[in-house]
């Protein structure tokens, strides 16, 4: 899986960080920072949940 984030769309809710802290973080302004574009298979469920919970739809997942 390949993860992409659209930082300009991010509203800083932090749901992604709470759900998948190994993959997402927040910068000093509270906006999403991607720690891993290709997370491990064991993180798949948490990353999918993060994308679903994102109120701004700023997280996109693609195969690969």
C-alpha positions in Angstrom: 0.0 0.0 0.0 1.1 3.5 -0.8 -0.1 6.4 1.4 -0.4 10.0 0.3 -1.5 13.0 2.3 -2.8 16.3 1.0 -1.4 18.7 3.6 -3.3 21.8 2.3 -6.5 19.9 2.9 -5.6 18.8 6.5 -7.6 20.5 9.3 -5.4 19.2 12.1 -7.9 17.0 13.8 -5.2 14.4 14.7 -7.3 11.3 14.2 -4.7 9.8 11.9 -2.0 10.2 14.6 -4.2 8.7 17.2 -5.1 5.7 15.0 -1.7 5.0 13.3 1.1 6.8 15.1 3.8 4.8 13.3 2.6 6.2 10.0 1.4 9.8 10.8 2.5 12.6 12.9 1.7 16.3 13.3 4.0 19.3 12.7 4.2 22.2 15.1 1.1 23.8 13.5 -0.9 20.5 14.0 -1.0 19.5 10.4 -0.3 15.9 9.2 3.2 14.7 8.5 3.7 11.4 6.8 6.3 9.2 8.5 6.0 6.2 6.1 4.7 6.3 2.5 4.7 2.5 2.4 3.7 1.2 5.8 4.2 -2.5 6.9 1.4 -4.9 6.2 0.5 -5.1 9.9 -0.3 -1.4 9.8 -2.8 -1.7 7.0 -5.9 -1.8 9.1 -4.9 1.2 11.2 -4.0 3.2 8.1 -7.3 2.4 6.4 -9.1 3.5 9.6 -7.1 6.7 9.6 -8.1 7.5 6.1 -11.8 6.8 6.9 -11.7 8.9 10.0 -10.0 11.9 8.4 -12.7 14.7 8.4 -10.9 16.5 5.5 -10.3 13.4 3.4 -6.7 14.4 3.2 -5.4 10.8 3.3 -5.3 8.7 0.1 -4.4 5.0 -0.2 -3.3 3.3 -3.3 -2.1 -0.2 -4.1 1.6 -0.8 -4.2 
